[in-house]
């Protein structure tokens, strides 16, 4: 009942709301004017309704009824999600895809999606795209939509080749680790080509397994504009369009540094990119929705999880985003300047493998000297467990992570001394062991702390901790020629897609650096980084990145001088294990087009993802923590920006 009422509400709003764009007919082509900028020639609008498996249900109807879109994309997958879907498929051959896509995002709206001519692209297929398509066709039949064409793209899943791959001497691309014996999932990042081809063949919906996230939007652009596979600048622009919307509301004010300026989180608008044939892009959102679109929200997302912005490697193109230009346009942002280079002849493959077990206990603790009580309690729990391990002839814990939430343990030496005296904290105790039996002992020994150790331990969050397998990431490159990427339509094989191969190796751009910046003028003021810049952080496996964008170009010389790679490494030194070499921990990349920097922090997440025992296993808080970094010896900021 609630979903039907919600659907009617969006239909009514769609009729009452005028488009933010005014079409102007000129020489037989449509031009759309955004403030002082114009997208010339043919354009296409693509909306993204999901940035991960579990995103909000408000996004799809918002875009379908108020977005004036031609394509709707849903991004569901991460490396860990693929492994979870693999486990689900092992339990049942009908599982292994994201069921939310069919049940929540598509089924209630199928009639209107078909009637409006909106075409859908999603990687919701996970490790079982055929089952996803079958479920979607069943939902369409139930809704009375009997002419829906659903294309399925397969070929990314390499689990059937596990034995042969293990015999090829494959090494992990970053660490050099040997191919693991306990591989749990293994999928290649397929590009946009087969998506475009499926749309060429008339698909209303394209369901893929693992593909690079930005390909969900680049595919429709290739289909619409018929760009050549060697038109690298346009491919880079299309990939940038996809990258900007692939995380959903992160481009429209979600997790924005200036979060206090973002209205109506409950109805935050999901992102739309309107793209022109020449590669120009406008980022916007549906009218009468919450959120915020400006150059800072877009620039934060531009740098999110891309590593080297001079050489962002994708299956279809290598992108250089260092000179991308952003212009505010009253609620939208005009984007241009992406450059492209030939891609490699390999796909990146991400595998996960089993490596023992983990358990995490979290308990609120109150009263005087709360942090001290937490540390003594964890020491006692661990000592008792080790005594029991010896009696049972079990090895010690492989890894232990103890944190006192509320005392800024996450900040290491940068923590505020005042918070050490907090009277309200939480115990975080995460452990790793190769044997499940050992952790079953551990989880039984948490509750006794509530009666036999420190006073003030109030409860165990979620009850007795759960013992779960640890899955770690193993990535490598694999020749595109050995992949068989097939396209099926409504269950019938159509054709095999052959990727375009690069004829020669082309050296990738070194990008532009900040050369010739004016020397900073000394002053007596010290500012927090937040006063001068916005930040955004994220992860790729065990690496993290922090994007930093100056609030004004005049601040750049001071940021360049103070916010060096070494300074950032020192600030986060507590995140690194001794095995990570010094002076090889942080790289700073310059991004002149948006007056920013991208910092790559290597091997800083304790394994990353669900392999990490830390409270921030994906580096989501690192950008926020950097906001307190002091920028010293500056003149008064107002004198710089006049």
Residue, then its C-alpha position, 0 to 999 in steps of 0.5 A: x500500500x505504501x509503495x502504491x501511494x508513493x508511486x502516485x505521489x511521484x506521478x502527480x509531481x511529474x505532471x506539475x513540475x516543469x523541466x529545468x531545461x529549455x529546449x531551443x530549436x536551431x538548425x534542426x538540432x536541440x540545444x539545451x541552455x544552462x545559465x551561460x553554457x550550452x550543450x550543442x547538438x544531440x544530447x542524452x540524459x542518464x540518471x543513476x538510481x543506485x550507488x551500491x547494493x542497499x541504496x534507497x528506494x526513493x531514487x528510481x521513481x524520482x528519476x523515472x517521473x521527474x528526471x526527463x531521462x532516456x537511460x536509467x542505470x543502477x550500480x550495485x557491485x563491489x569486490x566484497x559484494x561479488x563474494x557475498x553473491x557467490x556464497x548466495x549462489x552456492x546455497x541456491x542456483x536461483x540466487x547470486x544477483x541483487x534482488x532489490x533491483x527486481x523487487x524494489x527498483x523495477x517491478x513497481x514501475x515496469x509499465x511506466x518505464x516501458x511506456x516512457x521509453x526509458x532504457x535500463x542498464x545495471x550490473x545487478x546480475x552479480x554472479x548470476x545475471x541469467x537468474x536476474x533476467x529471468x526474475x525480471x521477465x517474470x515480474x514483467x509478465x506479472x505486471x502485464x508487460x509482455x514485450x520487454x526485451x532483457x539482454x544479459x551479458x556474461x563472460x566476466x566470471x572466471x571461477x570455472x577457470x580457477x584450476x588453469x589460472x592457478x597453474x599459470x603463475x599469476x601474481x597479485x598486481x600490487x603485492x606480488x603474492x602467488x595465486x591463492x588456493x582458496x579463491x572464493x570469487x573471480x570476476x573481470x571488469x568488462x567494459x562498455x562495448x557489450x552494453x552498447x551492442x546490446x542496446x543496438x540490438x534493441x534491449x530495453x534492459x541490459x543486465x551485466x555481471x561485473x563491469x567497470x562502474x562507469x561503463x553503465x553510462x558509457x555504454x548508452x553514450x556509445x550506443x547513442x552517439x556511435x563514438x569510435x572505439x578510438x575516439x579516446x577523448x570522447x570515451x574519457x568524457x563518457x567515462x567521466x560522466x559515468x564516474x560522476x554518477x556511479x555512486x548515486x547521491x555522492x555527486x548531489x550533496x551526499x557525504x559532502x564536506x559542507x554537509x550542513x549546507x545540504x538541504x533535505x537529505x530525506x529526499x536527496x536528488x539522485x544525479x543526472x548527467x546530460x551529455x553532448x556528442x562532443x563530450x561536454x557534460x552537465x551534472x544535475x538532479x530532478x527538480x524539487x528534490x533535496x541535495x546540492x549540485x555545485x562544483x565542490x560536490x562534483x569535484x569531490x566525486x571526480x576524485x573519489x577512488x580514482x588513484x592516479x588522475x593522470x592515468x585512470x585505467x578503464x577497459x575502454x580508455x585510459x583517462x586523464x582528468x587533470x585538466x577537467x574544468x567545472x563551472x557552476x550553473x545555478x544548481x547544475x555543473x558544466x563539465x569539460x576537458x577530459x582527455x583519453x588514451x588507448x587502453x591496455x589489452x588486458x582486463x583487471x580481474x578481482x578475486x576474493x579468497x578465504x583467509x581464516x575467520x573474524x569476530x567483532x565485539x562492541x560494548x558501550x561503557x559508562x562512568x568515570x575513567x571509561x577508556x581506562x576500563x575498556x583497555x583493562x577489560x580487553x586485556x583480561x578478555x584476551x588473556x583469558x582466551x589465550x589461556x583457553x587456547x593453550x588448554x585446547x592446543x590452539x594457536x594465538x590470534x593472528x591479529x587483534x584490533x582494540x579501539x575505544x570509540x569516543x576517545x578518538x583512537x582513530x586519530x592516533x597521536x592526533x587525538x584530543x587529550x581532553x577526550x581521554x577522560x570521557x565518561x561514555x565510550x564504546x569498546x571495539x574488539x576485533x580479532x582474526x584467527x585461522x580456526x573457527x573453533x578458536x573464535x567460538x571460544x572468544x565470542x563466549x568470553x565477551x558476556x562474562x566481562x559484564x559481571x566479572x570485570x569493569x563496572x559500566x559495561x551496559x550491553x553487547x551490541x547485536x548480542x553474542x558476536x558472530x564468527x564470519x569468514x575473512x575474504x581478502x582481495x587478489x587482483x591481476x591483469x588478464x588478456x582480453x583475447x581469452x575472454x568470451x563475452x556473450x550477449x543473450x536476449x530473453x534467454x536466447x544467445x545472440x552473439x559473442x562480443x569481441x573487444x577492440x584491441x590496441x595495436x601498439x603500446x602508447x605511453x600514457x600522459x604524465x599529466x600537468x603539474x602545478x608549475x609556476x605557482x606564485x610563491x606563498x606570502x608569509x603571514x601570521x594566521x593558521x587555518x584548518x584545512x577545512x577553512x581552505x578546502x573540501x575533501x573526500x576519501x575512499x578505498x581500493x582494496x588496501x589502499x585509500x585516496x583522499x581528494x582535496x580541492x581548494x575553495x579558491x585558487x588563491x589558496x593553492x600555493x599554501x596547500x601545495x607548500x604545507x600539504x605535502x605527501x610527507x606531511x600527509x604520511x606523518x599525519x596518518x602514520x599510525x595507520x601503517x604497519x611496520x612492513x610498509x616501507x617509509x617514503x613509499x606510503x603516500x603519493x600526491x597527484x596534482x589536479x590543476x583543472x579543479x584546483x586540487x590534489x589527490x593523495x594515494x595512501x598505499x596499504x593503510x587500511x589493515x587489509x581493507x574491506x571485510x579483511x580489516x579489523x579496523x573501525x574504518x576499513x574503507x578509509x571513509x573518514x580519512x578525508x574528514x580527519x584531514x580537515x583538521x590539518x593546520x595550514x600555517x604562516x598564511x595571511x588573512x584569507x580574505x585578503x587572498x580572495x578579493 
